[in-house]
Amino acid sequence: RGYGGGGWQLLRQEQCGYLAESGRALPQLSDDIPFRVNWPGTEFSLPTTGVLYKEDNYIIMTTVDKEKYKCILPLIASGNEEEEKDYKGPTPGELLEPLFKQSSCSYRIESYWTYEVCHGKHIRQYHEEKETGQKINIQEYYLGNMMIKNPLSEPEGQMTPYYPVEMGNGTPCSLRQNLPRSSTVMYICHPEAKHEILSVAEVTTCEYEVVILTPLLCSHPKYRFRASPVNDIFCQSLPGSPLKPHNLEQLEKQQEMMKMPFRRVKEEEMHSTKEEKFSSIHKPVAVGGHQLLTVGTTHISKLTDDQLIKEFLSGSYCFHGGVGWWKYEFCYGKYVHQYHEDKESGKTSVVVGTWSKEEHIEWSRKNAARTYYLREDGTQSVRMVSHFYGNGDVCDLTDKPRQVTVKLKCKESDSPHAVTIYMLEPHSCQYILGVESPVICKILDTADEYGLLSVPS
């Protein structure tokens, strides 16, 4: 099926045919794969990320009014296999080599345990507690150590969308006759990730699966992130034909007219519209014998950059994100919430922090509200601003209100409205919320001495 702007169109066999001009057979249509028809005109560039396209993978379409279009099709199914076969670039292991050579580590902080993955070296699970006299007591287990000198040898027959690295010789497990703990680290392509730990699961007693998101694998066709669940078909008008078929334009105008009586802006419509601004760009991945795991980055749409900046700074437009059990809602100048939604029990929500300008200014007098980087021309530019949100829900562990430092960072992306959100808990119920987006790039240099942002002039 294809979405032609005004509504769903069924691309029937007898209407589009199965043969391109070259005479080769095209794959049979499937209702399981959604398509969307775009009419970009003669001057446009094919997307370089997500679903792949080739200039010679097209069909010529003719309408009943003799209008002709060259429709470039996405490479799906057999097209991907063909690309993998033709691929001559670095192996997955070679792509990951910089991560192993630079001795970097990734962390995931959960309610009790902290997980540390030092790539190509070890996986550690630990918990720190301060005892009387400020002595720190550390409880720790090694879930695996790298046992071979070269962790980048290619697994034979690997046909999954993740790249596995086996790590063994961990801390002895008393539940398994003191056999050493072991782990499989699964590296998954995600173009906007920073080698985060997505999940840690104990699949059997003292055997673990750790999922790492990394952009390093994304240039390999077998592991490439598919940017959209909908496949675009680009139909360019040929000489003598309009940009879009005349009958389709008429149909879309009729549909717009039919919608007009329902376009009065009501309060409830405003809320529903805001909810529609979030869509998930995702790639489901089967990990071991578990349910599908969705790797996601939130994208924002339906607003221009200027509108988005104004609504974000007014607190009326909130960012949502997070991977795993807890999700996060950040409303600038208002609050930070942590929540979990369940079909049976509904929504569980925790107030992590609320905004008070006076409290933040007091906090900023003792902490750096702005951090800078040096440009090539020698001038300084704001790299990140930090804001304090206190007076959250009372924490059971400390009997004090929760509080969070929100770090707003510039993050360049192919998608101008992408948002990445993550949370750390370096101390009990004292949090750090990282918020990264190209939107933030546009307003960081407006930060005043307290790190407060404003609409660019």
Salt bridges, closest charged atoms under 4 A:
GLU14 OE2 - ARG12 NH2 2.45
GLU83 OE2 - ARG224 NH1 2.93
GLU97 OE2 - LYS101 NZ 3.03
GLU110 OE2 - ARG108 NE 2.92
GLU116 OE1 - HIS122 NE2 2.89
GLU116 OE1 - ARG124 NE 3.04
GLU129 OE2 - HIS127 NE2 3.24
GLU140 OE1 - ARG124 NH1 2.65
GLU207 OE2 - ARG176 NH1 2.87
GLU209 OE1 - HIS290 NE2 3.75
ASP232 OD1 - ARG36 NE 2.70
GLU252 OE1 - LYS244 NZ 3.05
GLU256 OE2 - LYS259 NZ 3.90
GLU256 OE1 - ARG263 NH2 2.85
GLU267 OE2 - HIS271 NE2 3.34
GLU276 OE1 - LYS302 NZ 3.01
ASP305 OD1 - HIS417 NE2 2.57
ASP305 OD2 - LYS442 NZ 3.59
GLU311 OE1 - LYS274 NZ 2.97
GLU329 OE2 - HIS320 NE2 3.49
GLU329 OE1 - HIS337 ND1 3.89
GLU362 OE1 - ARG365 NH1 3.45
GLU436 OE1 - LYS194 NZ 3.16
ASP445 OD2 - ARG375 NH2 3.52
